[in-house]
Amino acid sequence: NYAVIIIGHSQLDTNFTYLNTLAQASLLLAVANGSGLVNFDNDLSSGGAPRYPFVQDIFGFSYGSGGSGTNVSLSPTEPSSQMHYITARHPTNDLIAFRSSIRLPSLTVPPRVTALAWSGTQPVAAVSQYGQGRAVQWASYDWMVSTVLGPVDGLDDLVWRGVVWAARKPF
């Protein structure tokens, strides 16, 4: 019944106390039926194995050891070298430098998923469609810290445009 579901912090429920199998199935069903999902939880694997089945079903990432990044680049992802709706307020191949580096998990993005923002070879934000729904996955929110970039210093539009893109229409 929700237009969009936002998971706002890392390590949502690593012990599966509340995010048990039934809760994850409900999240997956909601997205499949058209609810949007914006996930800021970047703690997606443990020892290279997926932590949350619902994220794995929607995105299908492969995992490796993490790394760091010092900037984010936004490349065209749409036909005719167009920017995705989420990144469209940025010029083609925009490069935004961080004041200090951020930690990033090592995610391998499968062909059915589109990485919108990159730091080197690591995706920072990716999108996927699942059933009738759309989902946005952030690999880090370290960039939001003011000593790195800050919440209104270059990527904030990706956050709000990600929510709008993912949300079921009409709201």
N, C-alpha and C positions, 0 to 999 in steps of 0.2 A: 504493500500500500504506500510505499515511500518513493518519491521521485529520485532521491539520491541518498546513498548511505556513505558517510564519511568516517573512516577509521583514522583518528587524529594523532596517534602516538605509537611509538615503537614498542615491541614486545607486548602486544595487545593481551595475550593470555598464553604464555609459553607453557604453562602447566595444564592447560585445557580445563581449568576449573569451571569457567563459564562458556568458553568457546569450544564446547564438546562437539562430538560428531553430529548431533542433531542441530546445534546452532550453526555449524558450518554448512550443513545441508540446507538450512533455511536461508543463509546468505547466498548460497549458490543458486537456489531456486528463485530468490528475489531478483537477482541479476538476470538470470535466464528469462524471467518474465517481464523484464523491461526496466527494473530499477537500475540506476547508475551506481557505480562504486568508485570512490576516490580513496585510495589506500596510502597512508603515509607510513604505515608500519614497514620498516625496511629490514627488520630482523626476520628474514624469510627462510633461512635454512639453519641447520645445525649439523656440523660435520659434513657439509656437502649434500645433505638430504633435505628435501623440502620440509618446512615446519608445518605449514597450514595447507591441508588438501584443497580448500576452496580457492586459495591463490594459485595453486598448481593447476587446478582445473581451468581457471580463467586464463592464466598467462602461459603456463607450461615452461617456465624458466629452467635452465640448467645452472648449477651453482659451482663456484670454485672458491679459491681464497680471495679475500678482499684486497683492496688497494686504496689509493688516494687520488684526488684530483685537485687541480689548481685553477680550473676554469670550466665553463660550460659552453658548448657550441650548439647552435640550433640550425639544422640543415633542412632543406626542402624534403618533404616526404610524400607529397601528393603529385598526381600527374602534371605534366608541363612545368616541373620544377617549382610547384607552388608550396607554400607553407601550410601545415595543418591548421585547422581552426584554433587550436590551443596556442600555437606559436606564431600566429599570423600578425601580431602586432610588432614583431621583430623583423628586421631586414634579413634577407636570405644570407645564410652562413654567419649569423651574428655570433660573436665570441665575447663572453662576459667573464672577466677575470675576477677571481676571488682574492681577498686580502690575505688569506691563509688557506691552507689545503683542507679538504674535507675527506672523511672516510667514506668509502663506497664498497658495498658487497660486490663480488664478481658475479654478474648475471649474464648468461648467454640468452639472447632473445631469439625465440623461434620465428620462422618465416611469417606466421599468422599474427604476430605482434609487431607493432611499430614503435621503435624508440624515437622519441621526439627531441630529447636533449641528451647530449653526451659529454662526458669528461674524459678526454682521451679515447680509449676504446671501451669505456664502461658507460652503460646507459644510466642516466640520472632520472629520467621520466619516460614511461612507456604506456601505450594504450592498446586496448584489445576490445573486440566485440565478443560477447558471449550470449548466445541465444538472441533474445530481443534487447539485451542490455549492453551498456558500454562501461568500460572500466579504465581507470587511470592508476598506475602504480608508480610511486616515488621511491627511488633507491636510497635516497638520503634526504634528511631535512637539516643537515648541518649548515647548509648555505644560508638558512634563515637567521643564524646568529650574527649579530652586527659586526663582530670582529672578522667574519668571513665575507659576508656580502650584505646581509640584512634583509628584513622582510619586505622592504619597498625599494630595493636597489637593483632591480633588473629581472627578477623571476616571479614577482608577485602576480603579474598578469597570467602566468601559466597556471597558478593555483586557481584563481577565480574562473578563468576560461575553461580549465579542466572540469570544474564543478558544473558549469553550464553545459559543456559538451556531453558529459556523462549522464546528466539528469534526464529522466524521462520527460518528454514534452507532450502536452503542455504541463507546466509545473502544477 
